[in-house]
Amino acid sequence: MAWDTRPRLSAATSAWAGGLDGKMLRWNGKAWSKAQFPSAVEIYGLAGVTAANVWAVGNITGVINNEGVIYHWNGKTWARS
């Protein structure tokens, strides 16, 4: 299954791009920096409403039964929903 690597803007100075094993990139309006999810998750989709309201969906890496997960960014931390 392909995963979504296109950046998703949540504000003019905030964007996220997701990938494998919880690796992510975050845009701060000037430059990209590496970011890490709290767990190893394959990110399939991102949606940003505001800089403090971003959602990510994916699968936990290495789980045989393909456990889907949803995470929420509140502007400070990612939390599983």
Wavefront OBJ file of the C-alpha trace (Angstrom):
o trace
v 0.000 0.000 0.000
v 1.327 3.441 -0.890
v 1.478 6.111 1.771
v 0.906 9.839 1.520
v 4.119 11.869 1.453
v 2.588 15.118 0.254
v 2.904 17.847 2.889
v -0.323 19.001 4.493
v -0.541 22.644 5.512
v -2.341 23.407 8.726
v -1.430 27.127 8.675
v 0.835 29.420 6.636
v 3.724 28.609 8.966
v 2.934 24.983 9.764
v 2.957 21.821 7.649
v 3.597 18.122 8.191
v 4.778 15.281 5.957
v 4.590 11.679 7.173
v 6.327 8.455 6.345
v 7.394 5.089 7.725
v 8.286 4.101 11.288
v 6.907 7.303 12.788
v 9.334 9.517 10.909
v 7.899 12.892 9.977
v 8.960 16.280 8.696
v 7.606 19.555 10.049
v 7.619 22.925 8.271
v 7.823 26.011 10.499
v 7.339 28.591 7.754
v 11.059 28.807 6.967
v 12.568 25.325 6.965
v 11.796 21.611 7.278
v 12.957 19.752 10.387
v 12.813 16.106 11.419
v 10.024 15.143 13.804
v 9.136 11.825 15.417
v 5.808 10.267 16.257
v 5.440 8.785 19.770
v 5.383 5.289 18.220
v 6.409 3.503 15.032
v 3.490 4.267 12.728
v 3.234 4.202 8.937
v 1.491 7.479 8.122
v -1.098 7.136 5.326
v -2.823 10.495 5.605
v -2.610 13.892 7.286
v -5.210 16.635 7.652
v -4.609 20.010 9.249
v -7.334 22.379 10.351
v -5.072 24.818 12.201
v -1.474 24.721 13.452
v -2.815 23.260 16.714
v -5.360 20.872 15.207
v -3.764 18.259 12.934
v -4.871 14.645 12.417
v -2.840 11.676 11.173
v -4.016 8.174 10.248
v -1.931 5.088 9.681
v -0.896 1.610 10.808
v 1.317 0.510 13.655
v 4.529 -0.739 12.058
v 5.182 -4.456 12.379
v 1.708 -5.457 13.567
v 0.472 -8.488 11.625
v -3.235 -7.671 11.918
v -2.764 -4.149 10.482
v -3.933 -2.202 13.505
v -5.114 1.184 12.264
v -4.494 4.251 14.407
v -5.543 7.893 14.542
v -3.377 10.560 16.168
v -4.090 14.205 16.979
v -1.598 17.095 17.234
v -2.684 19.786 19.693
v 0.125 22.209 18.894
v 2.524 20.625 21.395
v 2.257 16.829 21.298
v 0.798 13.956 19.287
v -1.740 11.809 21.177
v -3.460 8.645 20.039
v -7.211 9.101 19.637
l 1 2 3 4 5 6 7 8 9 10 11 12 13 14 15 16 17 18 19 20 21 22 23 24 25 26 27 28 29 30 31 32 33 34 35 36 37 38 39 40 41 42 43 44 45 46 47 48 49 50 51 52 53 54 55 56 57 58 59 60 61 62 63 64 65 66 67 68 69 70 71 72 73 74 75 76 77 78 79 80 81
